[in-house]
């Protein structure tokens, strides 16, 4: 059964019909905030070629960075599962948090107290104005998934994450799991 009511802490899976949209084609988004005034999420499966220490030279480790979405792509965001180590974390859902003290993160990474299994970085985010996400759900742009291991979103496999989430939906979605990214090129 499809759920069309967005809430904080769910996954938004791009419908296979989103073809040609550079930002959202085959995207899986963690909805990090949802209210009457709008929504914020991060694309979990769009790996960028830049690494964290290229953007933040004080960090000695090459953590991956993902394209979080088309909004504010010059800003770095992060989700994590270690709020006890990162002050000022905001709870998204049980076991997954957003933001916190970036200075503390630099120290924790450099001292190898956290690793990529604990935190995921993004340039930009995905944002929706009031009622915009609900309208997109009504137009079948997204499928909401509430049945997933929230801690796995940190270590979600890059390009294959959409495919695995589509397979889990079963039914009419199974055929799309093996379709080429752009069926027009088939």
Backbone as CSV, one residue per row, in Angstrom:
resi,resn,N_x,N_y,N_z,CA_x,CA_y,CA_z,C_x,C_y,C_z
1,UNK,0.833,-1.186,0.000,0.000,0.000,0.000,0.878,1.249,0.000
2,UNK,0.563,2.171,-0.891,1.303,3.421,-0.973,0.860,4.365,0.130
3,UNK,1.821,5.001,0.754,1.547,6.025,1.750,1.851,7.357,1.093
4,UNK,0.925,8.304,1.152,1.145,9.600,0.522,1.217,10.745,1.510
5,UNK,1.471,10.435,2.768,1.574,11.466,3.786,3.033,11.563,4.220
6,UNK,3.704,12.635,3.830,5.113,12.757,4.197,5.266,13.060,5.681
7,UNK,6.335,12.549,6.253,6.691,12.887,7.629,8.203,12.778,7.759
8,UNK,8.717,13.477,8.708,10.140,13.452,9.001,10.593,12.023,9.258
9,UNK,11.746,11.647,8.661,12.328,10.341,8.927,11.934,9.247,7.960
10,UNK,11.233,9.583,6.869,10.895,8.573,5.861,11.832,8.715,4.664
11,UNK,11.839,7.693,3.813,12.568,7.783,2.554,11.601,8.177,1.453
12,UNK,12.057,9.049,0.587,11.340,9.381,-0.642,12.094,8.704,-1.770
13,UNK,11.421,7.826,-2.483,12.042,7.106,-3.587,11.475,7.679,-4.875
14,UNK,12.354,8.138,-5.757,11.902,8.726,-7.019,11.171,7.677,-7.843
15,UNK,10.002,8.043,-8.315,9.256,7.167,-9.221,10.086,6.951,-10.492
16,UNK,9.985,5.787,-11.093,10.730,5.536,-12.334,10.395,6.528,-13.445
17,UNK,9.246,7.177,-13.364,8.834,8.121,-14.403,9.643,9.414,-14.399
18,UNK,10.430,9.659,-13.360,11.278,10.863,-13.340,12.514,10.577,-14.184
19,UNK,12.409,10.798,-15.453,13.525,10.570,-16.380,13.989,11.928,-16.891
20,UNK,15.280,12.139,-16.891,15.821,13.380,-17.413,15.992,14.463,-16.365
21,UNK,15.455,14.288,-15.180,15.647,15.251,-14.108,17.010,14.964,-13.478
22,UNK,17.975,15.829,-13.737,19.351,15.580,-13.300,19.481,15.449,-11.791
23,UNK,18.699,16.182,-11.045,18.811,16.126,-9.589,18.141,14.908,-8.989
24,UNK,16.962,14.564,-9.492,16.147,13.586,-8.780,15.930,12.252,-9.484
25,UNK,16.379,12.092,-10.713,16.242,10.804,-11.396,16.939,9.724,-10.566
26,UNK,16.206,8.678,-10.220,16.714,7.541,-9.438,17.299,7.954,-8.092
27,UNK,16.682,8.910,-7.464,17.128,9.379,-6.150,16.382,8.688,-5.024
28,UNK,17.094,8.528,-3.912,16.496,8.111,-2.651,16.847,9.213,-1.655
29,UNK,15.817,9.819,-1.073,16.004,10.982,-0.202,15.536,10.657,1.211
30,UNK,16.362,10.992,2.184,15.944,10.931,3.578,15.271,12.254,3.895
31,UNK,13.988,12.211,4.239,13.261,13.420,4.611,13.647,13.773,6.049
32,UNK,14.443,14.813,6.199,15.026,15.175,7.487,14.161,16.134,8.290
33,UNK,13.295,16.848,7.600,12.388,17.791,8.263,11.140,17.904,7.408
34,UNK,9.986,17.902,8.063,8.727,18.144,7.358,7.770,18.867,8.293
35,UNK,7.208,19.972,7.808,6.219,20.727,8.575,5.274,21.404,7.590
36,UNK,4.332,22.152,8.116,3.380,22.874,7.266,4.072,23.926,6.407
37,UNK,5.249,24.389,6.840,5.939,25.456,6.115,6.903,24.946,5.044
38,UNK,7.198,23.636,5.053,8.082,23.090,4.036,8.815,21.844,4.504
39,UNK,9.679,21.352,3.630,10.390,20.106,3.893,11.843,20.216,3.443
40,UNK,12.697,19.431,4.115,14.118,19.357,3.783,14.519,17.891,3.782
41,UNK,15.332,17.509,2.799,15.845,16.147,2.756,17.206,16.113,2.090
42,UNK,17.824,14.941,2.128,19.141,14.755,1.529,19.125,13.535,0.626
43,UNK,19.613,13.710,-0.611,19.723,12.593,-1.541,20.842,11.690,-1.033
44,UNK,20.531,10.429,-0.838,21.484,9.502,-0.222,22.401,8.797,-1.211
45,UNK,22.059,8.809,-2.490,22.747,7.921,-3.435,23.392,8.616,-4.629
46,UNK,23.723,9.881,-4.518,24.374,10.597,-5.623,25.771,11.044,-5.193
47,UNK,26.717,10.138,-5.351,28.101,10.389,-4.947,28.744,11.458,-5.834
48,UNK,29.481,12.353,-5.202,30.234,13.376,-5.935,31.696,12.944,-6.049
49,UNK,32.424,13.585,-6.938,33.829,13.220,-7.132,34.754,13.927,-6.144
50,UNK,34.271,14.892,-5.413,35.078,15.623,-4.431,35.009,14.896,-3.077
51,UNK,36.096,14.981,-2.310,36.121,14.367,-0.989,36.132,15.450,0.098
52,UNK,35.855,15.042,1.313,35.742,15.980,2.426,37.034,16.754,2.673
53,UNK,38.167,16.069,2.624,39.405,16.792,2.919,39.805,17.750,1.788
54,UNK,39.221,17.598,0.611,39.444,18.589,-0.447,38.702,19.884,-0.143
55,UNK,37.568,19.766,0.538,36.780,20.949,0.894,37.187,21.530,2.244
56,UNK,37.611,20.659,3.134,37.988,21.078,4.483,39.397,20.543,4.744
57,UNK,40.424,21.308,4.376,41.807,20.828,4.467,42.239,20.392,5.867
58,UNK,41.583,20.885,6.921,41.942,20.482,8.284,41.625,19.013,8.543
59,UNK,40.734,18.442,7.734,40.371,17.036,7.896,41.370,16.195,7.112
60,UNK,41.916,15.192,7.778,42.988,14.389,7.194,42.495,13.162,6.436
61,UNK,41.194,12.899,6.460,40.642,11.667,5.896,39.785,11.982,4.670
62,UNK,39.791,11.077,3.684,39.028,11.264,2.444,37.607,10.724,2.546
63,UNK,36.759,11.318,3.367,35.370,10.883,3.441,34.656,11.259,2.145
64,UNK,33.704,10.412,1.741,32.906,10.688,0.551,31.945,11.838,0.821
65,UNK,31.571,12.517,-0.271,30.555,13.561,-0.197,29.505,13.257,-1.266
66,UNK,28.249,13.452,-0.893,27.130,13.179,-1.784,26.436,14.474,-2.165
67,UNK,25.781,14.468,-3.307,24.962,15.585,-3.729,23.647,15.486,-2.965
68,UNK,23.458,16.371,-1.994,22.261,16.320,-1.158,21.022,16.846,-1.850
69,UNK,21.212,17.622,-2.901,20.093,18.192,-3.633,20.490,19.514,-4.264
70,UNK,19.568,20.117,-5.006,19.909,21.308,-5.786,19.932,22.629,-5.011
71,UNK,19.577,22.628,-3.735,19.517,23.869,-2.962,20.808,24.052,-2.161
72,UNK,21.348,25.262,-2.206,22.551,25.640,-1.454,23.694,24.642,-1.610
73,UNK,24.062,24.363,-2.847,25.107,23.381,-3.106,26.507,23.845,-2.735
74,UNK,26.625,25.055,-2.253,27.930,25.512,-1.762,28.046,25.335,-0.249
75,UNK,27.035,24.722,0.372,27.068,24.460,1.814,27.171,22.971,2.090
76,UNK,27.909,22.633,3.138,28.121,21.246,3.547,27.162,20.897,4.677
77,UNK,26.483,19.756,4.528,25.539,19.261,5.528,25.932,17.834,5.888
78,UNK,25.392,17.333,7.003,25.718,15.960,7.380,24.612,15.360,8.242
79,UNK,24.493,14.039,8.114,23.641,13.251,9.000,24.547,12.243,9.687
80,UNK,24.125,11.758,10.841,24.998,10.850,11.595,24.184,10.015,12.565
81,UNK,24.867,9.078,13.202,24.216,8.236,14.208,24.952,8.255,15.545
82,UNK,25.698,9.340,15.809,26.469,9.441,17.049,26.194,10.771,17.786
83,UNK,24.950,11.002,18.192,24.638,12.277,18.853,25.343,12.444,20.197
84,UNK,25.719,11.330,20.802,26.421,11.409,22.081,27.824,11.991,21.908
85,UNK,28.355,11.968,20.684,29.683,12.524,20.412,29.624,13.922,19.794
86,UNK,28.501,14.253,19.153,28.394,15.512,18.411,27.345,16.407,19.077
87,UNK,27.807,17.445,19.789,26.868,18.362,20.443,25.954,19.069,19.428
88,UNK,24.762,19.417,19.882,23.771,20.181,19.109,23.186,19.408,17.935
89,UNK,23.196,18.088,18.004,22.588,17.260,16.961,21.070,17.385,17.034
90,UNK,20.435,17.290,15.882,18.975,17.353,15.794,18.467,15.964,15.408
91,UNK,17.556,15.425,16.194,17.017,14.088,15.937,16.076,14.127,14.731
92,UNK,16.346,13.257,13.764,15.449,13.081,12.618,14.456,11.980,12.947
93,UNK,14.994,10.863,13.363,14.227,9.658,13.695,15.093,8.869,14.662
94,UNK,14.530,7.891,15.311,15.312,7.072,16.239,16.564,6.541,15.539
95,UNK,17.737,6.900,16.048,18.992,6.382,15.524,19.645,7.206,14.426
96,UNK,19.020,8.314,13.993,19.627,9.124,12.921,19.437,10.610,13.250
97,UNK,20.527,11.376,13.073,20.536,12.773,13.486,21.111,13.649,12.377
98,UNK,20.833,14.938,12.488,21.226,15.907,11.484,21.999,17.022,12.186
99,UNK,23.125,17.418,11.580,23.867,18.572,12.062,24.559,18.366,13.395
100,UNK,24.986,19.479,13.953,25.732,19.484,15.201,27.001,20.301,15.043
101,UNK,27.854,20.237,16.027,29.089,21.019,16.053,30.086,20.514,15.005
102,UNK,30.339,21.333,13.990,31.275,20.939,12.942,32.717,20.919,13.469
103,UNK,33.035,21.821,14.377,34.374,21.831,14.965,34.654,20.507,15.674
104,UNK,33.656,20.002,16.384,33.805,18.730,17.086,33.967,17.589,16.081
105,UNK,33.256,17.645,14.958,33.358,16.608,13.931,34.775,16.552,13.366
106,UNK,35.368,17.704,13.114,36.745,17.740,12.598,37.669,16.998,13.561
107,UNK,37.545,17.294,14.845,38.373,16.628,15.859,38.103,15.126,15.890
108,UNK,36.828,14.743,15.908,36.461,13.325,15.981,36.971,12.535,14.778
109,UNK,36.889,13.120,13.598,37.380,12.439,12.394,38.894,12.310,12.444
110,UNK,39.575,13.397,12.758,41.041,13.375,12.782,41.600,12.452,13.858
111,UNK,40.858,12.281,14.935,41.296,11.386,16.011,40.730,9.974,15.827
112,UNK,40.107,9.736,14.681,39.543,8.429,14.311,38.538,7.901,15.336
113,UNK,37.783,8.823,15.944,36.737,8.432,16.879,35.406,8.201,16.167
114,UNK,35.264,8.748,14.948,34.130,8.428,14.085,34.662,8.134,12.691
115,UNK,33.913,7.335,11.948,34.309,6.991,10.581,33.097,7.093,9.653
116,UNK,33.273,6.685,8.418,32.183,6.827,7.439,30.970,5.960,7.747
117,UNK,31.085,5.011,8.626,29.925,4.224,9.050,29.064,5.013,10.038
118,UNK,29.599,6.129,10.547,28.904,6.942,11.542,28.293,8.221,10.981
119,UNK,28.804,8.697,9.841,28.430,10.031,9.363,28.431,10.061,7.836
120,UNK,27.567,10.890,7.265,27.486,11.030,5.811,27.369,12.519,5.486
121,UNK,28.176,12.979,4.528,28.242,14.392,4.171,27.573,14.667,2.824
122,UNK,27.017,15.886,2.706,26.310,16.299,1.497,26.666,17.739,1.146
123,UNK,26.757,18.002,-0.143,26.760,19.384,-0.618,25.335,19.658,-1.075
124,UNK,24.723,20.658,-0.476,23.356,21.007,-0.821,22.323,20.120,-0.156
125,UNK,21.067,20.491,-0.374,19.949,19.719,0.148,18.779,19.811,-0.819
126,UNK,17.786,18.998,-0.570,16.551,19.023,-1.344,15.506,19.723,-0.500
127,UNK,14.832,20.699,-1.072,13.858,21.475,-0.301,12.542,21.638,-1.037
128,UNK,11.485,21.720,-0.263,10.140,21.909,-0.790,9.455,23.000,0.013
129,UNK,8.752,23.903,-0.669,7.942,24.914,0.006,6.698,24.256,0.593
130,UNK,5.944,25.034,1.340,4.698,24.540,1.939,3.831,23.893,0.861
131,UNK,3.368,22.710,1.110,2.458,21.925,0.267,3.082,21.407,-1.036
132,UNK,4.293,21.829,-1.371,4.921,21.393,-2.622,5.176,19.888,-2.637
133,UNK,5.696,19.340,-1.553,5.959,17.899,-1.513,4.654,17.109,-1.591
134,UNK,3.636,17.541,-0.888,2.335,16.865,-0.964,1.803,16.863,-2.385
135,UNK,1.975,17.986,-3.094,1.538,18.070,-4.499,2.316,17.083,-5.368
136,UNK,3.624,16.977,-5.140,4.440,16.033,-5.914,4.038,14.589,-5.613
137,UNK,3.674,14.307,-4.378,3.213,12.963,-4.027,1.882,12.643,-4.708
138,UNK,1.013,13.621,-4.790,-0.269,13.428,-5.483,-0.050,13.140,-6.972
139,UNK,1.008,13.698,-7.542,1.326,13.490,-8.964,2.190,12.247,-9.179
140,UNK,2.362,11.441,-8.131,3.153,10.207,-8.202,4.594,10.442,-8.631
141,UNK,5.203,11.493,-8.096,6.612,11.762,-8.348,7.490,10.962,-7.405
142,UNK,6.979,10.686,-6.207,7.720,9.993,-5.161,6.903,8.859,-4.582
143,UNK,7.610,7.855,-4.069,7.011,6.805,-3.268,7.615,6.953,-1.875
144,UNK,6.773,6.933,-0.855,7.264,7.022,0.518,7.530,5.619,1.041
145,UNK,8.716,5.437,1.618,9.067,4.169,2.241,9.265,4.411,3.729
146,UNK,8.460,3.749,4.538,8.586,3.850,5.993,9.227,2.601,6.583
147,UNK,9.451,1.594,5.742,9.952,0.302,6.209,11.397,0.107,5.761
148,UNK,12.324,0.686,6.516,13.741,0.579,6.196,14.531,0.705,7.485
149,UNK,15.776,0.243,7.455,16.662,0.365,8.608,17.292,1.750,8.562
150,UNK,16.864,2.621,9.447,17.289,4.016,9.412,18.807,4.168,9.550
151,UNK,19.458,3.248,10.258,20.909,3.355,10.416,21.649,3.021,9.123
152,UNK,21.003,2.293,8.202,21.654,1.952,6.936,21.739,3.130,5.981
153,UNK,21.014,4.206,6.236,21.073,5.347,5.315,22.449,5.990,5.322
154,UNK,23.189,5.810,6.396,24.557,6.349,6.446,25.453,5.561,5.491
155,UNK,25.297,4.258,5.479,26.175,3.407,4.667,25.494,2.905,3.399
156,UNK,24.415,3.583,2.977,23.694,3.140,1.788,24.617,3.090,0.577
157,UNK,24.522,2.000,-0.193,25.357,1.911,-1.393,24.991,3.022,-2.366
158,UNK,25.990,3.515,-3.032,25.816,4.680,-3.893,24.747,4.480,-4.964
159,UNK,25.134,4.172,-6.148,24.242,4.134,-7.304,23.191,3.030,-7.222
160,UNK,23.455,1.951,-6.518,22.511,0.833,-6.486,21.423,0.970,-5.428
161,UNK,21.473,1.992,-4.618,20.492,2.143,-3.545,19.080,2.305,-4.092
162,UNK,18.913,3.116,-5.125,17.585,3.301,-5.732,17.054,1.957,-6.236
163,UNK,17.900,1.232,-6.941,17.500,-0.067,-7.496,17.045,-1.014,-6.386
164,UNK,17.786,-1.083,-5.304,17.414,-2.001,-4.221,16.119,-1.555,-3.542
165,UNK,15.910,-0.259,-3.397,14.671,0.231,-2.782,13.472,-0.002,-3.706
166,UNK,13.660,0.152,-5.013,12.579,-0.106,-5.973,12.199,-1.589,-5.944
167,UNK,13.198,-2.457,-5.873,12.920,-3.900,-5.799,12.075,-4.241,-4.576
168,UNK,12.375,-3.615,-3.442,11.631,-3.877,-2.214,10.154,-3.508,-2.353
169,UNK,9.855,-2.542,-3.230,8.463,-2.134,-3.426,7.660,-3.227,-4.129
170,UNK,8.370,-4.052,-4.913,7.726,-5.185,-5.583,6.714,-4.755,-6.639
171,UNK,5.847,-5.684,-7.010,4.768,-5.410,-7.960,5.235,-4.737,-9.229
172,UNK,4.556,-3.672,-9.590,4.833,-2.942,-10.824,6.242,-2.349,-10.868
173,UNK,6.882,-2.212,-9.709,8.211,-1.605,-9.662,9.336,-2.570,-10.037
174,UNK,9.094,-3.860,-9.951,10.153,-4.836,-10.226,10.741,-4.686,-11.623
175,UNK,9.910,-4.430,-12.604,10.406,-4.290,-13.981,11.383,-3.122,-14.103
176,UNK,11.166,-2.078,-13.307,12.012,-0.894,-13.384,13.385,-1.108,-12.754
177,UNK,13.506,-2.094,-11.890,14.785,-2.289,-11.203,15.911,-2.674,-12.156
178,UNK,15.572,-3.264,-13.290,16.606,-3.640,-14.266,16.576,-2.799,-15.537
179,UNK,15.697,-1.813,-15.577,15.602,-0.947,-16.759,16.815,-0.018,-16.807
180,UNK,17.243,0.359,-18.017,18.353,1.320,-18.118,17.930,2.666,-17.539
181,UNK,18.899,3.454,-17.113,18.587,4.754,-16.508,17.745,5.614,-17.442
182,UNK,18.055,5.603,-18.705,17.251,6.325,-19.681,16.738,5.324,-20.716
183,UNK,15.479,4.868,-20.585,14.947,3.866,-21.506,14.971,4.317,-22.965
184,UNK,15.020,5.610,-23.233,15.076,6.109,-24.603,16.381,5.735,-25.298
185,UNK,17.415,5.421,-24.506,18.705,5.046,-25.092,18.832,3.536,-25.267
186,UNK,17.810,2.805,-24.920,17.832,1.344,-25.006,17.721,0.874,-26.448
